């Protein structure tokens, strides 16, 4: 039995905790308040930031400059994430959660902007320019571009894939009733299928159907890779650069699920076969960034040598596990253990993984700033490229174990976990409906703290915050619908 003294000591703590819980429940934003914030933020973005429904990465708060991966003109929008497809996806999150037509209209405007920039070759490049005389205006399918412009659809950096996934989701959520969107999706998907090699791989891009090419398995070059194996048009060969494995897989899977078209599922399986074929043999059972048609590693840009690629290998491992989860075919897990073991033994002393490892020796490869000479020394690296990154090997091993045990790798966040993030997001929304950031992307709650020219409206921040609020709004609605 507790003594009267100990009860007197803990009673104030019990009462305090109860008071905090009651205050938290009372202060929690309502679904209506969250919706109001979502609508204000969307209104500002669509009215003040959008260019014909599309978006760039960020805009200065005084609108003196617009940026994608580089400066954007007044008539350009960006396709590459976190550009227009990313913002459109967030609008769809908001519409799916609230059914408010404002978000659907914003998403449709974004879809129209992307469809304007769909190339004759089927998909997209990094940006869309609404000025037919613009220096980078492409040969657009709708005929409103430059007839002599570039017509090169690309899979680099999730450009065409992100646009396609957004349009596919829009098509699905609107019941396939928007004929223009549906037609654009089918046109792009047909082009994607025609860009797949016979071995299941994809090039970085295309301007028409590719030649099938041979079917073989990966091997180390039988020539001096330092001086040979350079192709000006390396982008026409099989590649895994910049997350292509995961983004192409996600796109094909979504298309197969939404349209129940066996061709997309078969293409997905062939791509999985390619990933297995492209694994190099021991002692480096991992993947290269760029291959030739014989699946030997080759040069890409001058700072991307033929090598075993750390980041791309982790992306392939994650993709193979995802393929197993989607298809149930255990063969997709067969390459994974050896690849994980290679990553584990290849980690740098600080636990990071190098972007490039020399073939056969497994020594990390770097470049000398300015001269771009190959070196094993990382003391004078160019600053524009990531030659090292944080390894995901621990997460990948956990995911493999979950997959083998039949556990889902995706678990929705609980209402309680969302409650921890939402108040700060709401507090950061200013009286104009803006989420402002400083030069380094850090949130700035007081718009008067710095001159407008030093503040930014960032698409990445908007997408995260709008989707978070949409998820919270949906969770509140679901909670209210539960029987008491």
N, C-alpha and C positions, 0 to 999 in steps of 0.2 A: 504494500500500500504506500502511495506517495505521501510524503509529509505535507502538512499545510504550507510550510515554507517553500518547498519546491513548486507546489501548485501556484502560489502567489508569484513566484519568479517567472513561470512560463505563461501564466494567464495573459499578461500584457502582450506577449509575443503572439499568442493565439489570436487575440482580438485584433492586433495590428495586421496579421496575415489575412484575416477575414475581411478587414477593411480594405486592404489592397486588392483582394479578389473582387470585392463588390465595386470598387472604384474602376478596376480594369473593365469589368463587364459594362458598367455604366458609360465609360468613356470610349468604348470600342466603336469605331465608325460603323454606321448602318450601311446596308446595301445601297440605299438611296444616296447617301453622302459619297460613297465610293463611285457610284455611277455619275454623279454630278462632276466629280474630279476628272473622271475618264473623258467625259464629254467636253469639258473645258480644255483639257490638254489636246484632244483631237481637233477641236475647233481652231485652236491657235495654229496647230501644225498644218492643217489643210488650208486655212485662209492665208497664213503669212509665210509659210516655209515651202510649201509644195510648188513645183513647176509642172503645170499641166497634170497634176495628180501624182507626180513622182518625186523622189528625194535623193539627196546626196548623203555623205557621211555626217557632215556637220556644217552649220551656218553660224557665222559670227552674229552676236545678238544685235548688232547695229546693221546687219545685212550687207556689210561691206565686202564680204568674201564667202564663197561657198567651196567646200572641199569634198572630193571623193578620195581616191588614191592619187592625190595631186589636186591642183586647183581646177575647179569646174567653172565653165562659162555660165552666163545667165540663162542659157537655153539647154543646159545639160542636166541630166539626172544620172544616177549610178545604178547599175544592175548588181554589181558585186556586193555581197553582204559587208557591212550592215546597211546597204542602200535600199532601193525601192521594194524588192521582194520581202525583205525583213520587216519593213514598216507595214507592208500589206498584210503579212502574216499576223502581226500584232493586232491590226484592225479586225481580222477574222476571229482572233481570240476574243476580242471585245464583243463582237457581234454574236458569237456562239454563246457567250456567257449571259448577255443581256437582251438579245433580240432587238436592240435599238437600231433603227434604220440608219442613223447617222454613221455608224461604224461600217455598215454594209456599203453605203454610198462611198465612203472614203476608200474602202477596199476596191470597189469597182473603178473608181478614178485611177487608182494605182495600177490596176489590171490594164486599163486603157492605155496608160503611159507605157507600160511594158510591151503591150501588143503593137504600139506604134513603132517600137524599136526592134521588133522581131525581124531577123534577117531573112533574105531569100533562101539562104542555106538551111534555115529551119529554126535556129536558136538565137543566142545573144552573144554580144561581146561585153566589155566592161561597162559601157555607158550607152545612153541614148541621147542624141542631140536633135532637138525639134527644129533647128535651123537647117533647111536643106542645103545651105551653102557653108555649113560648119566644116571646120578642118577635119573633124573626126566623124562626121555623119556617115552612117553606113548605107548599104544598099538594102533598104527596108522593104519588107514584103508588101506593105500597104502602098508602095509606090510614092510615098511622100518623103523619101530620103534622097540620097545622092545616087543617081544611076551608075556613076563611076566609083562609088564609095566601096569601102571594105565589106566583104561578104564572108567573113571568117567566124563561124560559130565556135565558141570555146567552152571547154570544161574546166579551165584553170580557175582556181580559187572559188569554186562553187558558183560561178556566174550563171550559166545556162541552167544548171540543176536547181538553184534556188528560185529562179523565175518560174521554172516548170512546176516545182512543188507548190508554190503559192497559187499558180493558176489552176492546177489540179484540185487543190483543196477548195478554191473558190467555186470551181465547176461542181464539185461534189456537194458543198453546202447549199448551193442554190438550185439543187435538183437537176443539173444539166440543162437548165432552161435558157441559159444565156448562150445563144448560138455562136456569137462572136468569140467568146472565151473558149467554148468547147472546140471550135474549129482551130483556134490558135494552138491549143494543147495537142490536138491530134496531129497537126502539121509538125510540131516540134518533136513529138514522140516518134513519128515515122522517120524523121531525120536522124534522131538518136539511134534508132535501130540500124539504120543504114551506115552509121559511123562505127559500128562494132566489127572488129577484125574476126577472122575465122577462129583464132585462138581464144576469143572471148574478151580480149582487151580493147581499150579505146585509145585514140590519139588525144593529144591536148585539144585539138580542134579540127574543123573540117570546113570546106567550102562546097562539098558534094559527097556522094557515096564513096566509101573507101574501097580499095582493092582488098580482097579477103586476106591474102598473105599466108605464110606457112603456119603449121601447128607444130610446135616443138617445146622443149622445156629449157629453163634458164641454165646458163653456163657462164663461166668466166671467159673473158676475151682471150683469144689465142694470138693476140698481137700486142704491140706496145701501146697500151691505152693512154699513156701520157702524151703521145704525139699523134696517134691515129684515132679513128672512130669519132671524128668531129663532123657533124652534119649541120649545115646551115639551117635546114628545115627539120630540126629535131622534133618539132611539135607535131609532125605528121606520123610519128612512131608511137609505140605503146608507152604510156607514162603512168606514174602513180603520184606525181608531184602535187604538193599542197592539198592533201586530203581527198584526192580524187576517188580513192577506193570507197570511202565511207559515203561521200555525197552522191556518187553515181548509184551505189547500192540502194540508198534510201529513196532515190528518185524512181528507180525501176520497181522497187517494192511497192511504193505508194501507187504507181500507175497500175500495177497488177492487181492491187487490192481494190482500187476505186473502179476500174473499168472491167474487171474480171476477164481480161484479155490474156490468153495463155502465152502469147508472144512475149509479153513483158516478163512473165515468170520464167520462160525459157531463156530470155536474154540475161536475167538475173543469175540463173544457174550457170550459164556459160561464162559470165564474168567471174563467178566464184571459182570455176575451173581455171580461168586465167590466173587468178591470184595464187592458186596452188602451183600452176606451172611456172610462175614467175619467181618462186622461191629459189634462191641460189643454194647450191649444195654445201655440205660441210667443207670447211670449218666455219662457214658464215651462212647458216640457214635462215636468211632474212631476205630483204627486198631492196632493189635499187630504186632510184628516183626516176630514171629514164632508161629505156631499152631501145635496141634496134629490133627488126623483125625476127631475128634469130634468138631474141630474148637474152642478149648480152648487154650489160650496162654500157651506156655511152654518155658522152658529154651533152649537157644542155647549154645553159649560159656559161660564160667564162668562169664563174665562181661556183658552178655545179658540175663536178667531175664525175666520171664513171666510178661508182663506189657503192658500198652498202649504206643505205640511208636510215639513220636512227628514227627520225620522226615518221617517215613514210612506213617503216616497218611496224611501228606501233599502231598506225592507222589501219594497216592491213590486218594485223592481229585482231583488233577490235571489230573490224568488218567481218572477218571469218567467224568470230563468235556470234555476231549478230545474224549472220547467214544461218548458222546452226539453229539459233533460237527461232528464226522465221520459218525455216524449212524442215527442221527435225533431222536433217541429213548429217550424220556424225562424221562423214568424211571431211567436212569443213573444219573440224577441230584437229584433224591429224597433223597439220603443219605447225600448230600453235605451240606445243610444249618445247620443241627444239628451238623455235624462234624466241620464246621467252627466256630460255636458258642462255641464248646468245646475248640478248639484251642485258641480262643480269651480269654476265661476265664482261660486258663491254662498257659498263658505266664508268664515267670519269670519276676521279677521286672525290669530287664534291657531290657525287650522286646524280649529276646531270647526264644526258646522253648527247653525243656529238651528232651533228647532222650528217657527216660523212666519215666512213671508215674505209681505209685502203683495202682493196681486195687482196685476199690471201694473208697479209700481215695483220690486219685488223687494227692498225694504228690510226688514230683520229687524224683526219686531213683538214687543213685550214688554208687560208690565203693571206698573203701580205697586202695590207692596205695600199691602195694606189697602183702598185705594180701587178697585183693579182698573180703572184708566183705561188705555186703550191708549196706548202710547208707543213711540218709537224708541230710548229711553234704557234701557240695561240695568243701571243703577246701583241701582235699588230693587226688585229682583225679589222676588216671593213665593218662599218657600223650600220649599213643599210640592210643587213641580212642576218638571220638567226642561225649561227653556226653551232650553237648549243641550246638545249632546252631542258626543262624539267621532265624527267622520265615518268611515264605512267605505268611502269612495270608492276608496281604493287596493286594498283587498281585493276590492271588487266588480269593478273593472277587471281584476284578475288572474283572478278567477273567470270573467268573461266570456271572456277569452282562452283559458282552459283548456277551457271549454265548446265554443268554436268549434273547438278543435283535437281535440276528442273525448276529452280527459282527464277522469277522474273527479274530482269535487270532494271525495270522501270517501276517505280513506286511513287504515286502521287503524294505531294506534300500534305501534311495534316493541316487542319484549320489553325491549330495552335502554333505551328511553325510559321505559317503565313502571318499570323498576328504580330510576330516579332519584327517583320520587315515593313508592313504596310504603314504604320504611323509615320516613319521617317520619310517614306515616299510621298505621302500626302502633305507632310510639313514642307517638303522641298518644292512643291508646286507653287509658283508665285501668283500674284494677283492677275497676271495676264494669261495664265495657263501654260507657263513655261517651266521646264526642268532645266536649269542652267548649270553649266560646268565651266571650270577654268581651263587653262591651256592644257593641263595634264589629265583632263577628264574627271576631276574631282568635283563633287556636287558643291554648288554655291547657293546657299539658301537666301541670302540677301542680295537682291538684284542691284542695290545701290552700293554694294561693297567694293565693286570695281567698275571702271568704265565699260560701257557696253561692248566696245571694240575688243576688250580682253575676255569676254565671256562668250560661251558657245551654246547652241542648241544642237544636241547630238542625237542622231538617229539611234545609236546603240542604247543610249540611256532611255529614250522614249520607248523603244521596243520592250526593254526589260520592265520598265515601270508599268506600262499599259497592260502587258501580259500578266504581270504580277497582280495588279488590281483586278483584272478580269478573272483570274483564278480565285482570288479572295472573294469577289462578288459571287461567283458560282458556288463556292464553299459555304458562304453565308446563306444563300438560297437553299442549298441542299440541307443545311443544318436546320433551317426554319421549317422545312417540309417533313422532318422526321417526327414520328409520333412522340408526344410528350409522355 
